[in-house]
Amino acid sequence: MASAKNKLVAPVLKWVGGKRQLLETIKPLLPKRISSYCEPFVGGGALLFHLQPKIAHVNDVNEELIRVYTVIKNNVESLITELEKFKNEADFFYAVRDWDRDKKKYASLSDTEKAARILYLNKTCYNGLFRVNNAGEFNSPFGSYKNPNIVNAPALRAVNFYFNTANISLTCLDYEKVLNSISKGTFVYLDPPYDPVSDTSSFTGYSKMGFTQEDQVRLRECCDNLTAKGIKFILSNSATNFIKEQYSNYEIITVQAKRAINSVSSRRGEIDEVLVRNYE
Ligand SMILES: C[S@@+](CC[C@H](N)C(=O)[O-])C[C@H]1O[C@@H](n2cnc3c(N)ncnc32)[C@H](O)[C@@H]1O
């Protein structure tokens, strides 16, 4: 673990399921020493950026997200210059949002332009959500915010510094490939898309593939393999009967968490989640 943590290193994207509000609950449950860390469903990376481990394998199946992190690592100053060109105006927003409708044009953009677009849309779209439709196209509407922080240069530079001073590998793979490749001594934090608590609460817009109950079962099988290899993990998910049954052989800690997945604000609020771990 990095000895002096940089407070400016923090999530640069708002992400559905962001774990900032659960950090204080998770922290005491972590192993005392983490020398090597793996996060296969990194999303906004709240725990990663909080812990700032010296060695980390960072993964997510969302290609746009991993591109953002890769560009922050390799090209942060061009990214900041690119972001400065964006305006918080509805017409401008929809024009930028629609870049991915023209596949040929989109393919011709640089990685820096694509990453700047995602950061810009995330700051200016309604509720700050990354959401795609079945065709994989960004579809959140304009948010009409007064003063969105489109160019958060201090945070971008801090994350750039962290990514370049620690030993970080960034991949865009299905979680199973990542989990099969890690070895003993690595600590794993698993924060998959949650099992829906009701038919209307499911959020599948992270990627066009969604996340099914079969994916949840496959993940539990991966967890069993980690346990067999002596690799420690902690997993978060919703407190559904299905999830509790899947992990009935493990320690299950029920926690209350505020979630804002529902766009109907009256449905936001405290709901039960579980933390599952395979170590004392
Ligand atoms: C609950 S979010 C993670 C939130 C994150 N912990 C945070 O603090 O922002 C789940 C993530 O899993 C990713 N994901 C979905 N299916 C996946 C798969 N098959 N393999 C790897 N990542 C996947 C999504 O793109 C999403 O970013």
The ligand as a Tripos MOL2 file, in Angstrom:
@<TRIPOS>MOLECULE
LIG
   27    29     1     0     0
SMALL
NO_CHARGES

@<TRIPOS>ATOM
      1 C1        -21.2550   -1.9280   -9.6670 C.3       1 LIG1
      2 S1        -20.1950   -1.3520  -10.9490 S.3       1 LIG1
      3 C2        -18.7190   -1.1090  -10.1120 C.3       1 LIG1
      4 C3        -18.7750    0.1580   -9.2890 C.3       1 LIG1
      5 C4        -17.4130    0.5500   -8.7000 C.3       1 LIG1
      6 N1        -17.0260   -0.3020   -7.5990 N.3       1 LIG1
      7 C5        -17.3930    2.0030   -8.2490 C.2       1 LIG1
      8 O1        -17.0540    2.3060   -7.0980 O.co2     1 LIG1
      9 O2        -17.7370    2.8590   -9.0930 O.co2     1 LIG1
     10 C6        -20.0220   -2.7860  -11.9350 C.3       1 LIG1
     11 C7        -19.0460   -2.7110  -13.1140 C.3       1 LIG1
     12 O3        -18.9460   -4.0200  -13.7020 O.3       1 LIG1
     13 C8        -18.6780   -3.8760  -15.0950 C.3       1 LIG1
     14 N2        -19.0000   -5.1500  -15.7610 N.ar      1 LIG1
     15 C9        -20.1970   -5.6060  -16.1900 C.ar      1 LIG1
     16 N3        -20.0920   -6.8570  -16.7010 N.ar      1 LIG1
     17 C10       -18.7750   -7.2100  -16.5940 C.ar      1 LIG1
     18 C11       -18.0210   -8.3680  -16.9380 C.ar      1 LIG1
     19 N4        -18.6170   -9.4270  -17.5010 N.pl3     1 LIG1
     20 N5        -16.6930   -8.3830  -16.6780 N.ar      1 LIG1
     21 C12       -16.0810   -7.3080  -16.1180 C.ar      1 LIG1
     22 N6        -16.7450   -6.1650  -15.7730 N.ar      1 LIG1
     23 C13       -18.0750   -6.1140  -16.0020 C.ar      1 LIG1
     24 C14       -19.5490   -2.7060  -15.4950 C.3       1 LIG1
     25 O4        -19.0600   -2.1040  -16.6750 O.3       1 LIG1
     26 C15       -19.4550   -1.7870  -14.2560 C.3       1 LIG1
     27 O5        -18.4730   -0.8000  -14.4130 O.3       1 LIG1
@<TRIPOS>BOND
     1     1     2 1
     2     2     3 1
     3     2    10 1
     4     3     4 1
     5     4     5 1
     6     5     6 1
     7     5     7 1
     8     7     8 2
     9     7     9 1
    10    10    11 1
    11    11    12 1
    12    11    26 1
    13    12    13 1
    14    13    14 1
    15    13    24 1
    16    14    15 ar
    17    14    23 ar
    18    15    16 ar
    19    16    17 ar
    20    17    18 ar
    21    17    23 ar
    22    18    19 1
    23    18    20 ar
    24    20    21 ar
    25    21    22 ar
    26    22    23 ar
    27    24    25 1
    28    24    26 1
    29    26    27 1
@<TRIPOS>SUBSTRUCTURE
     1 LIG1         1 GROUP 0 **** ****
